[in-house]
Amino acid sequence: MLDSLYIKNFRLFKELEIEQLGRVNLIIGRNNSGKTALLEALHLYAKNASP
């Protein structure tokens, strides 16, 4: 389980840090705000890949 998340220079994120993640997290936002990019970054992490 992830406790925190740090993304740098990925898609539209120059730098994003989420310090506290729970067991269940809700991702909400307007169109083109980075929701899919966040999920893609998590997917790459889970696959142990490099963008």
C-alpha positions as CSV (number, residue, x, y, z in Angstrom):
1,M,0.0,0.0,0.0
2,L,1.3,3.5,-0.8
3,D,1.4,6.0,2.0
4,S,2.4,9.0,-0.2
5,L,3.0,9.9,-3.9
6,Y,5.5,12.1,-5.6
7,I,5.4,12.8,-9.3
8,K,7.9,15.0,-11.2
9,N,7.9,16.0,-14.9
10,F,5.2,13.5,-16.0
11,R,2.6,14.7,-18.5
12,L,1.1,17.9,-17.1
13,F,2.6,17.5,-13.7
14,K,5.8,19.5,-13.2
15,E,5.7,18.5,-9.5
16,L,3.0,16.8,-7.5
17,E,3.2,15.5,-4.0
18,I,0.4,13.8,-2.0
19,E,1.6,13.3,1.5
20,Q,-1.1,11.2,2.9
21,L,-2.9,8.4,1.0
22,G,-5.6,6.3,2.6
23,R,-6.7,2.8,1.8
24,V,-9.3,4.2,-0.5
25,N,-8.8,7.5,-2.4
26,L,-11.2,9.4,-4.5
27,I,-9.9,11.3,-7.5
28,I,-12.1,14.1,-8.7
29,G,-11.5,17.2,-10.8
30,R,-12.5,19.1,-13.9
31,N,-11.8,17.9,-17.4
32,N,-8.1,18.1,-18.4
33,S,-7.0,18.5,-14.7
34,G,-4.8,15.4,-14.6
35,K,-7.0,12.6,-13.3
36,T,-6.0,10.2,-16.0
37,A,-2.3,11.2,-15.9
38,L,-2.3,10.5,-12.2
39,L,-3.8,7.0,-12.8
40,E,-1.2,6.4,-15.6
41,A,1.6,7.3,-13.3
42,L,0.3,4.9,-10.7
43,H,0.0,2.2,-13.3
44,L,3.6,2.8,-14.4
45,Y,4.7,2.6,-10.8
46,A,2.8,-0.7,-10.3
47,K,4.4,-2.2,-13.5
48,N,7.8,-0.9,-12.4
49,A,8.3,0.9,-15.7
50,S,9.8,4.2,-16.7
51,P,7.8,6.7,-18.7
